[in-house]
Amino acid sequence: MRKNLENDEFCNSEEEDFATLFEASEKKANAGAIQSGEIVAVSDEYAMIAIPNQKVEARLKLSEIQDESGSLLFKKGDQIEVFVTSSRGGLSASYKKALKSKKLVEKIAEIQDNYENKVIEAKVIKRNKGGFILEYDGIDVFMPRKDSAVRDDDKALGKTFKVAIVNIDKDNHSIIVSRKKFFEIDDKNRQEMSGKLLENDGVQKGIVKKIAPFGIFVDINGIEGLVHYTELSHKGPINPAKNFKEGDEVEVKVLGYDEAKRRLSLSMKALGDDPWKEIEKELEVGYAIKVTVSNIEPYGVFVDLGNDIEGFLHISEISWDKNIKHPSNYLNLGQEIDVEIIEIDTQNKKLRVSLKKLLDKPFAKFIKQHQVGENIKGKVATLTDFGVFVDLGGIDGLLHNEDAYWDKNRKCKDELKVGDEIEVKIIKIDKENERVSLSKKLLEHSPAKAFGQKHTIDEVMKGRVIDIKDFGIFVKLDEMEALIRNEDLYPLKKDELKVDDEIECVIAHIDEANNKVRASVKRLERQKEKETLKAFNSDEKMTLGDKLKNRL
């Protein structure tokens, strides 16, 4: 008796029916059949089988008759049933194919009267010109390519598909399956089942089968459904992987059936009333509420309002301190805090809160404790081209370059570094703009003050011209720069002067606070005129006295 099983020889076109495909295979008498033979020789790799009515022996791979430990299941002289095929190299035998063949016969006998629309799971093990060979329950079944619904044959190999049995050929001992037929059956079942699931408000229990970034897949009585991440909670989009795991039993509401994607559309947040309606009625921007920290991220904190709604506390709203590195440095999971609502967006289901708005502003606290003219210590927080910002404990004050040093050529960024502790004087508090101006140079005597201790107003000095400006000239008096304005240059002519010329002038003004000295040539000339007139008048008075004296 020969039982054909080898579908690899099918060469017919895809349009031929299944019976034709298998008849073509059966016509090759020696192409594949179960034969009973005797093991006549055993080598390291093969066992030689003597087949009745065959002139040559069939070769059987030794690995097919070895157990897991490598021991032989048969020995020389034993009878064995094998599946025999012929080729140019002679006869080949397979013990495993013979077992599959016998199992196939048994399976056909088992299901031949009740196989219509039977759905099975089978794994693709190889392909041929007619279609694919699949393994099911230890036997091989055939799936024609036109019924496979497979786009790429190579990618199908090794995959397990659900297929429907469409034909059993008892004469040729073959089972034909179709993936397309399974889809038809499955779609019909899904539509019928989805209709039933929508009954009783569509509330069902299911098992989480898979978790994806966009949602969770839930199995309900064999039908797959998706709960999109936007349908998981009224809190808004949440990370499915952080809240669920495979195998969890969940309660969902069936929203409908997506025929295109062949799955149920599910929701978890639809199980209850929308709490955002309550939020819209009960809360307003500016309200202070108590919340619980539910999640901490580098950019902020999510807080639970206790009614399946989460609010967001941005890192910038945690504290007035601008140097927060991470929210976890200030808050802990599960911590209860009071916050102020700063935004309610019920349409987009967003609620933002602030913690720092319920805390005293550092500036308000600062102006209560400090005043203009006070000396204070702080740390350099930021360097800029125009100066530095100094951390005064909760607020930053600005120390401008011109307020840092009496020498105009010195810059803060060249003298200081971040973290340096320095002492400064508060010179201005701008309450409206919440700004504090600082000075470092006022802690030291100005060069003008030292100059004033050596020299007096109207003192005559000689100076060297060091700069010429539109409004006047600067001269060097000792180590101090002094300004002579244009109107104070007379009788000198400005256009006749040049740098390094030496001129004589008098000290006109010493501004110790602003480190400025003004000089005047004009004032010197007036002073000289006064002295000349005074001397002249003195001479005149003595001459007249002398004359009167002589006359008397």
Secondary structure, DSSP 8 states (H G I E B T S, - for coil): ------GGG--S-TTS-HHHHHHHHHTSTTSSEEEEEEEEEE-SSEEEEE-TT-SS-EEEEGGGGB-TTS-BSS-TT-EEEEEEEEETTEEEEEHHHHHHHHHHHHHHHHHTTS-TT-EEEEEEEEE-SSEEEEEETTEEEEEEGGGT--S-HHHHTT-EEEEEEEEEETTTTEEEEEHHHHHHHHHHHHHHHHHHHTSGGGEEEEEEEEEETTEEEEEETTEEEEEEGGGS-TT-S--HHHH--TT-EEEEEEEEEETTTTEEEEESGGGS--HHHHHHHH--TT-EEEEEEEEEETTEEEEE-SSS-EEEEEGGGT-S-TT---GGGT--TT-EEEEEEEEEETTTTEEEEESGGGS--HHHHHHHH--TT-EEEEEEEEE-SSEEEEE-SSSEEEEEHHHH-SSTT--HHHH--TT-EEEEEEEEEETTTTEEEEESGGGS--HHHHHHHH--TT-EEEEEEEEE-SSEEEEEETTEEEEEEGGGSTTS-GGG--TT-EEEEEEEEEETTTTEEEEEHHHHHHHHHHHHHHHHHHHHHHHHHHHHHHH-
